[in-house]
Every structure is written in C-alpha cells, then in structure tokens.
C-alpha cells in the first residue's frame, strides 16, 4: 500500500498521460507546473 503522508497538504498536480498509438499510460505527481513536467517528458526517450 502506498504511504501518501509525505504528500498530504502539499501543492501539486496528479497527471495522466496517454502515449499516442500505444496502450501505455503514465500516472504521475509533480509539484512543478504541469507544462514544465510535460516538456520534460516530451524531451526524454521512451524505451
């Protein structure tokens, strides 16, 4: 079970991203802006 006590009452965003043309999804949490996180994900290579 996930212990979320470290994340409670902290500002942030939970996001869900779907990779086009695949059945892959990413669920994540960021305390930065959503735009900054998406830019970071778009610049990385997928295995």
CORFEN-V394549 format. One record per residue. N is the residue number from 1. SS is DSSP state (h for helix, s for strand, l for the rest). OMEGA is omega in degrees with one decimal (none if undefined). Layout:
n: {N & N}
ss: {SS & SS}
omega: {OMEGA & OMEGA}
//
This chain:
n: {1 & 2 & 3 & 4 & 5 & 6 & 7 & 8 & 9 & 10 & 11 & 12 & 13 & 14 & 15 & 16 & 17 & 18 & 19 & 20 & 21 & 22 & 23 & 24 & 25 & 26 & 27 & 28 & 29 & 30 & 31 & 32 & 33 & 34 & 35 & 36 & 37 & 38 & 39 & 40 & 41 & 42 & 43 & 44 & 45 & 46 & 47}
ss: {l & l & l & l & l & l & l & l & l & l & l & l & s & s & s & s & s & s & l & l & l & l & l & l & s & s & s & s & s & s & l & l & l & h & h & h & h & h & h & h & h & h & h & l & l & l & l}
omega: {-177.9 & 176.8 & -176.2 & -175.4 & 179.2 & -175.9 & -177.6 & 177.0 & 174.2 & 178.7 & 178.2 & -177.1 & 168.2 & -177.6 & 176.1 & -179.2 & 176.1 & 177.0 & -177.8 & 176.8 & 176.1 & 173.5 & -176.3 & 177.7 & 173.1 & 173.7 & -177.0 & 178.8 & 176.4 & 174.7 & 175.1 & 177.5 & 178.7 & 179.9 & 179.4 & 179.7 & 178.4 & 177.8 & 178.1 & 179.6 & -179.8 & -179.1 & -178.8 & 178.6 & 174.8 & 178.7 & none}
//
